[in-house]
């Protein structure tokens, strides 16, 4: 009788486990999963770091600017942008799904992120934007990039428009 009870319990567990993956309100195990996310392309993460008046990954160096407001960056950029711009390294990416992971490393006021098409392509290419990046925080901005030329910046920092080329 003991063995019958043990076998019955085991069978009941197997039956319940088999039903588990069919319930829409309970996630299925990874091996039983066949959701749309399995067929959608995986996003490539591009990490970007904001410091005072600049993004580090595109500029030749960290200039160690210490702005206390957006006006400070406007002044700094008016005095230094021409020389800095000649040393920008455009991001070169392939078409596809991306997550731009943006970190406010040390700027004391809230920042944001704005990626859009460059020039006339601003109207036809996808864009993404958002704010709320307080000092020390990181946010993700997801976008599917098509071939073309883009720029990204932070209007709140404010930074220059940095180039992205998607081929």
Secondary structure, 3 states (H helix, E strand, C coil): CHHHHHHHHHHHHHHHHHHHCCCCCCCCCHHHCCCHHHHCCCCEEEEEEEECCEECCCCCCCCCCCCCCHHHHHHHHHHHHHHHHCCCCCEEECCEEEEEEEEECCCCCCEEEEEEECHHHHCCCCCEEEEEECCCCEEEEEEEECCEEEEEECCCCCCCCEEEEEC
